[in-house]
Structures are given as C-alpha cells and as structure tokens.
Amino acid sequence: MTLLKIENLHAEIDGKEILKGLSLSVNAGEMHAIMGPNGAGKSTLGYVLGGRPGYEVTAGSVTFRGQDLLSLEPHERAAAGMFLGFQYPVEIPGVSNVQFLREALNAQRGNRDEKPLSGAEFLKLARGEAKLLDMDAEMLKRPVNVGFSGGEKKRNEMVQMGVIDPAFAILDETDSGLDIDALRIVGDGINRIMRAPDKAVLLITHYQRLLDYVKPDFVHVLDDGRITRTGGAELAHELEREGYAGVAA
C-alpha cells in the first residue's frame, strides 16, 4: 500500500523556486533516506509535507493515505498520521513537555473519535517512552526543549514520536547534535517505533552514520530540487566516500 505519493512537486519560498519537479513514492513498511548537498531542497521538502506557512506549492500533487495532503491544514495532516521531526526543534517556554504532549495526543485522538487518555494513562505512556530512549523522566516536567542540549532536543522528539505513534514520520537531520551513544539510542528508537508493516519513514540526513542503525530500504540523492539518483544502502556509502560531486546522476 502506498502511504505517500509525490508527483512533479514544485515549491517556492519568497518567490524562489526550491523544489523543481520532485517525484517520490513511499509504501507502507518502507524506510527512505534523502541525502543531498546544502540548499538542495531537503528541509523544504519536509516543510512542504508538514504544511509550514510560507512555502508555496506551485505545481504537482501529494497524496497521503489516499487523501490530497496539500488541501489539509497542518493539524489535519498530524491527525491523519503524519509526524515532522524538525532539524532545529523549537523551544516553548512556559509549556511543559507533559502538558504539550498530552494536549497533542488527545487532540489527535479526538479527531479520530477516540477516547482521550486520562492523566495517569498518559503519564505511564510518556514515562515508558522516556525510559526506552534513556531520557530522565524529570525532563518531561521541563518546558519543551528549553535549556536542552542539541542531543536532548532530538531525543525529546523521539519521545514525542513514540507517544504520538504516527503512521508516517518525516525526520529532518535527526542525527545532528548526537554523540555516538545518543545516535545508537535514537536509531534504535526509530526502528522500534516506526519499523512496522503499516508505517513508513522519510529520513533526511547529510551523513551515512545514522543509516548504519536504521538501515533504509532506499536512499535518494536530492539535488537542485529534484531526485537525481536512487539506490540501496550502498549508495549512502558511495556518497560518504566520494561526496555529492563525485556521484553522478
């Protein structure tokens, strides 16, 4: 089953075209990695799929689970099962992780006509996810990402993903700011949460190192707004050895 289908996608910001005819199909059960040089359009792709304001789609189509994704508001995309992990997770002063996550999860459950979790049910779920990701449960009480290191922010996002349990995750440079131990923990978390026959992942990264843990089914090279080459895990190793300039389309 195809979860995400992108056809001839063109998008711009502030009048500058960034995506220039990108096409990609992601089936349930698959993990896809997007690699490419700076300015190629990797983060723009994530923002367009997530519905970030300011990114205008000028041509093409995107369907998600059979729906026209581009017609949905960001909260509707989340309720449909999409999760976006940011390259630079934002800080939200005054809002605790627990409060933020419980409201987000119960809003999605409400949109799906599911009963909201009680405080006790939610705390059990959130603490369980924090433990699995080796994150101190006390950090759940702190304001979202405030005072967190880069690695703590990324680990916190994995806790968010585990709690929300999406069908499709777009992870934008989840490996940035992670040391060796945190990289392994986050990689294991991605596999545990998202490796399932009815789920899929689009992992945006510059480096091959995270792919050693998550082992993508497909690796795509994104350059100048379009996918120029697709391969398996061996393509990531080739990029690591030769660089983007050395890998011809």
N, C-alpha and C positions, 0 to 999 in steps of 0.2 A: 504494500500500500504506500502510495506517495503522500508524505506529510507536507512537504514544501516544494512548490514548483515555481521557479522564476524564469520568465521568458522575456528576452530582449529588454532588460530593465535599464532605463536611462534616468539619472537623477542628478540634481544640481543643488548647490547652496550658494546664496548671494550671487546668482547668475552665472556661476562657474560650473560647468558640467564635470562631474566626478565619475559617475558610472555611465558607461558608454556601450550599452548593449550586452549586459551580463545575463547569462542563462545558466541555470543550475537546477537539478532535481535531486531531492533528498528523500529516500524511502525510510519507512519505519524500520528500526533495528540497525540503522547505519550511523557511523560517525565520520564526518567530513572535516578535514582541516583546510583552512585557507591561509596560504602564505604569500608573501609578496613584499616588494620594497616599500619604503615610506612614501606616502602620497598616492599609492596605487588604488585606494578606494576601499580598503578592508573595513575600517571603522565606519565609513559612510554606509557600507552595506548593512552592518549591524544596526546603525541608527535608523536607516530607512525601514528595515524589517520591524524594528521596535516601535516606530511611529514618532521619532523625535521631531519636534517642531523645527522649522527652518530648512528641512531637507525636502525639496520638491521633486516628485516623480513626474517626468515629462513624457515618458513613453514606456510601454511594456506592461506586464502584469505579474502579480504574485498571488498564488493561491495557497492557502494553509488549511489542511484538513477539509478540502473541498470548498472553502469559503474564499471570497475575494478579500485578501488580507488588507489591501490598501484602502478599502472602504471602512475599515474598523478603526475606532479610536484606540489609543494605547491601552487603556484599561480593558477594552473588549478583546484585544489581542492577548493580554495576560489571562483573561478569563477563558479564552479559547484553548489555553495550554502553552503559551509561548513565554519564555523567560530570557531576559537580556542581562548578562553579566558585563559590567562596564570596565573599560580599560582603566579608568580613574574613578573608582567608587566615590560617590559624593558623601559629605558629612551632613548630618541632620541634627544640629544642636537642639536640645530640649525634648527630643523624642527617643525613648529607649528602644533598644533592639526588640525587646519583648513586645512592647506596645505596637511598634511598626509592623512586626511580623504577624502578630495575631490579627491586627486590622486587615492586613493584606490578604492573609489566608482566608479569613472569614468573609471578606468581600467577594473573593473568588468562589468560595463555597456557596454563597448566596446567589451569585449569578448562575450557578449550576443547580439551583434548587436543592442544595444540600444543607443539612443542619449545621449551624456554627459550632465550633469546638468550645467547650467550657474553659475557664481559666486553668483548671487543673489538668484537663486533657491536653491543652496547648503546651503548658509548661513541661509536661512529660515528654511530648514530642520534640520540643526545642532543645531541652537538655540532652535528650538522646542523640540528636544530630550534632550538637556541640561536642559531646564526648567522642563520637565517631570521628570527628575532624580534629581531635586533640585541641579543642578550644576551651578555655576556662569558662565554666557556666556563669561565673560572675560577670563576664563581658556581655552577657545578654541583658544585664541591667543598665549598661552604659549607653549614652546617646549613640545613635547609629554612626559608626566609623569615626567618631570624634576622639582624637588622640591616638588612633590606631596606627600602627606601622603599615607600610605597604603590604607586607605579607599578611598581617592580621586582617586588613580590609578584604583581601582576596579570600582568605579562609572564612571570614564572616559571610561573604557572598555565597560560598559553598553551603554554609549552614542555611542561608535563605533558600537556596535552590532545593536542599533536602527537605525543608519544611513545606515549601510550596508544591514540590513534586510535579514539575511541568512535563508535558509531552515532548516539547522541543526546546532545547537550550541553545542560545547564541552566546558564546563565551569569548569576549574580546580581550585578548592578551592576558588571560588568567594567570599565566606563568610569570608575568613581570613582578619584580619585587620579592620573589620567593627564593629562599635558600634551598639547599639540597634536600633537607628533611621535609620542609614545607611543600616542596614540589612533589615529593612522593605522596604525602598525605592528601594534597589536593587532587593529584592524578587518581589515587585510589578512590577518592570521594566522587569524582566524575564517573568513574566506572560503576561504582556501587549504586549511584542514584539514577544514572541515565542509560546504562547498558541493559536494555530490555527490548523485547521484540516489538513493542508498541511505541517506542520512544526514538528520538534521534538528536544528534548534536552537530552544530556548526561551530567549530573551534578556530578562532582567528589567532594566529601566532606568528612571530618573527623567527622563532627558533625551533629546532628539532627536539630539544631536550624533553619537553613535556610529552611529546609523541611517543617516547620510549615507554611511558606509563599507560597512556590511553589507547595506543595502537589503532590509529584511524583506518577505516576501510578505504578511504580515498583521500588523496592530497591534491589540492588545486593550486596553481600559481595564478594569482590575480595581479595583472599589470596594466596600467593605464586604463583602468575602468572596466576591464573585461577579463574573463578567464582565458588564459592563453595555453595552458597545459594541465593535464590531469593524469595522475598515476597512483600507485600504491605507496606504501611506507618508504619504499626505496627512493622515491622522488624527493622526500624530505632529506634523506641522507645525501643525495646528489646536490641539493641546494646548499646544505651545510658545507660540503667540500668545495663547491665551485662558485657559490654565490649566485645571485639572481642574473647578473650579466652573463654568467657562464652557462646558463641553462637556456637554450634556445627554445622558442615556442614550437 
